[in-house]
Amino acid sequence: MASKCIFYKKINSVCSADKAALIKLSDCQQKNLQLFIKLGVVNEVDLILTRGGIFNGIDETKYYVCNDHRRKLGFQWRTNKVACVVPSEISGHNSPAKAQDYNVITKADAIVIWRKTNLLVEIGSRMYILLRVLIIITVVPLQPRVDIDNPID
């Protein structure tokens, strides 16, 4: 059995003290399709990894997660923030804006915010509703059109 959680040094939190509390990522199989769709993830592993700042696919059979991180980054994750969490570099907020009309941060939003600011924003956190349009328009560059009749070599 692996000796360390994948998040052992990745994020600022403590792993389960009990080494027996490690579970293979591929065994994380809880299902909540409604939540997965809302957050833009495909399964529990994707949810845990994305909240922990790992956006690229990894071999789930080679890595382990402790029960504490599985719980804190997975289905038992809760936010106590009522303000928009999008960094001011993107949002333009001088102070945290109350997100009364809000969306939640999706995986796609978190990736764009991370690429632009190098800050990890946990999916499921609140975002002022109009910022999704701003993120799509101003942060994500338009892809060049490819002419399928004249492909680029």
C-alpha atoms as one frame of an Amber mdcrd trajectory, in Angstrom:
protein
   0.000   0.000   0.000   1.178   3.542  -0.742   2.536   5.426   2.201   1.268
   8.907   1.379  -1.827  10.766   0.311  -1.591  12.502  -3.090  -2.244  15.784
  -1.235   0.451  15.177   1.396   2.349  18.327   0.361   0.058  19.727  -2.335
  -2.331  21.847  -0.267  -2.202  23.420   3.175  -4.031  20.804   5.199  -3.197
  17.824   7.342  -3.669  14.244   6.206  -5.333  11.530   8.252  -2.918  10.297
  10.909  -3.965   6.697  10.309  -2.027   5.156   7.387  -4.796   2.559   7.089
  -7.122   5.443   6.182  -5.587   5.655   2.683  -7.851   4.672  -0.186  -6.891
   4.196  -3.825  -8.307   7.032  -5.943  -9.864   4.513  -8.309 -11.948   3.203
  -5.370 -13.587   6.610  -4.845 -16.856   5.786  -6.550 -19.601   7.738  -4.754
 -22.164   9.055  -7.217 -24.091  12.322  -7.354 -24.829  13.007 -11.008 -26.672
  16.270 -10.291 -23.648  17.668  -8.413 -21.197  16.413 -11.059 -23.147  18.170
 -13.824 -23.477  21.387 -11.797 -19.715  21.525 -11.124 -18.553  20.257 -14.521
 -16.795  17.132 -13.250 -17.239  13.538 -14.371 -16.967  11.594 -11.094 -15.875
  11.690  -7.453 -12.179  11.409  -8.349 -12.419  14.390 -10.713 -14.203  16.357
  -7.964 -11.508  15.593  -5.368  -8.591  16.262  -7.707 -10.053  19.502  -9.075
 -10.716  20.913  -5.616  -7.150  19.968  -4.728  -5.731  21.810  -7.740  -4.966
  18.812  -9.959  -6.707  19.543 -13.251  -4.948  17.074 -15.561  -5.883  13.427
 -15.674  -3.725  11.043 -13.685  -3.647   7.271 -13.348  -6.194   6.757 -10.555
  -4.863   3.273  -9.818  -1.415   4.574  -8.801  -2.391   7.238  -6.279  -4.051
   7.272  -2.879  -6.047   9.797  -0.899  -6.515   9.892   2.867 -10.012   9.872
   4.342  -9.622  13.449   5.577  -8.819  14.812   2.126 -11.465  12.642   0.482
 -14.029  14.055   2.872 -12.815  17.696   2.816 -12.407  17.886  -0.970 -15.280
  15.590  -1.884 -18.921  15.426  -0.904 -18.560  16.842   2.609 -16.842  20.026
   1.369 -18.742  23.132   2.455 -18.077  26.824   2.035 -18.914  29.468   4.574
 -18.207  32.274   2.124 -21.147  34.368   0.975 -19.113  36.699  -1.226 -17.866
  36.169  -4.753 -14.494  34.385  -4.613 -13.248  35.351  -8.070  -9.968  37.279
  -7.656 -10.133  41.037  -8.272  -7.714  40.686 -11.212 -10.616  39.144 -13.127
 -13.710  40.371 -11.295 -12.753  44.010 -10.867 -14.150  43.964  -7.311 -12.363
  46.350  -4.944 -13.777  44.422  -2.007 -15.547  41.077  -1.909 -18.936  41.532
  -3.551 -21.857  39.757  -1.952 -22.898  37.094  -4.367 -26.652  37.407  -3.895
 -27.292  36.509  -7.516 -24.688  33.847  -7.963 -23.483  30.857  -9.883 -21.076
  28.339  -8.500 -17.503  28.027  -9.747 -17.280  25.095 -12.164 -14.180  23.133
 -13.126 -13.881  25.169 -16.338 -14.105  28.442 -14.363 -11.484  27.231 -11.865
  -9.059  26.318 -14.645  -9.452  29.722 -16.343  -9.000  31.564 -13.019  -5.932
  29.452 -12.178  -4.344  30.075 -15.585  -4.962  33.818 -15.364  -4.058  34.428
 -11.686  -2.220  31.297 -10.507  -4.762  31.105  -7.640  -6.774  28.012  -6.841
 -10.486  28.694  -6.397 -12.443  25.672  -5.196 -15.275  24.535  -7.404 -18.641
  24.986  -5.745 -17.651  28.382  -4.307 -19.825  31.378  -5.124 -19.276  33.618
  -8.110 -21.283  36.732  -9.029 -23.612  35.607 -11.813 -22.400  38.048 -14.483
 -18.751  37.050 -14.098 -19.170  33.829 -16.067 -19.835  35.886 -19.189 -16.842
  38.131 -18.383 -14.587  35.105 -17.885 -15.682  33.577 -21.177 -15.361  36.809
 -23.177 -12.211  38.398 -21.768 -10.110  35.600 -20.348 -10.500  32.716 -22.752
  -8.848  33.582 -26.065 -10.800  32.811 -29.202  -9.478  29.813 -31.073  -8.417
  30.475 -34.663 -10.728  29.085 -37.288  -9.309  26.066 -39.079 -10.301  25.569
 -42.698 -10.929  21.834 -43.079 -10.516  22.064 -46.877  -7.042  23.571 -46.458
  -5.548  22.056 -43.269  -2.498  23.630 -41.674   0.590  21.404 -41.670
